[in-house]
Amino acid sequence: MPLPWPEVMTGATAPLAWLGQAGGPVLVAIGAVAMLLFSLALERWCYFRFVWRRERQALVARWVDRDEHASWSALTLREVWTQELIARLRRPLPWLRLLVALCPLLGLLGTVTGMITVFEGLAASETSQARAMADGVARATLPTLAGMAVAVAGLLFTTRLEHIIRREDQRLHDRMARAVEEPDA
C-alpha cells in the first residue's frame, strides 16, 4: 500500500507524519529519544557557554581569598572544590550515554517488528508478491537507519563533551595553582 505523501498531508508536520507512518511506533520512540538527547546536548552547550566560566572564575576567586594555600587540608579542599565543579559539568554524561546506546536498540526493535509484519502480510495473502515484500523490507529497515543516525550524532557530541570536560578539568587545576603562585606586586 503506497504511503500518502504531501498530497494528503500538508504543513510543516507532513514529513514527520510520513516518517511515523512509514516506520511505525518505534520510529516515533526513536524521535522522542532523539529530542531528549539533543535537548540535553543543547542544555550542556548553554551551560558551558553561559554559566561555566562564571562558576570557574568564582571558584578561583574563592580559592585566592583564602588565607592559607599550602597545607594538606587547603590542597584537599582545593581538590574537593574543583571536583565538585567538574561534577556539575559531567552531570548529564550518563544520561547522554544511555540515550546513545538506546537508539540502535530501538532501531533493531523497529526492524524486527517491521519484518514480522511483512512476513505476516505475505503469509496472509498466500501469493508471492516480490514488490510488496521489497516495500515492506524497505520500511522495516527505516527504524534501524534512524536509530543509527541519531546514535552517531549523539556519540559525536558525547565524545566531544568528554574531551571538553577533560580539557576544562586540567585548565581548572592549572588556574587554581597559578592563582596563588603569582607574586603580589
Secondary structure, 3 states (H helix, E strand, C coil): CCCCCCCCCCCCCHHHHHHHHHHCHHHHHHHHHHHHHHHHHHHHHHHHHHHHHHHHHHHHHHHHHCCCCCCHHHHHHHHHHHHHHHHHHHCCHHHHHHHHHHHHHHHHHHHHHHHHHHHHHHHHHCCCCHHHHHHHHHHHHHHHHHHHHHHHHHHHHHHHHHHHHHHHHHHHHHHHHHHHHCCCC
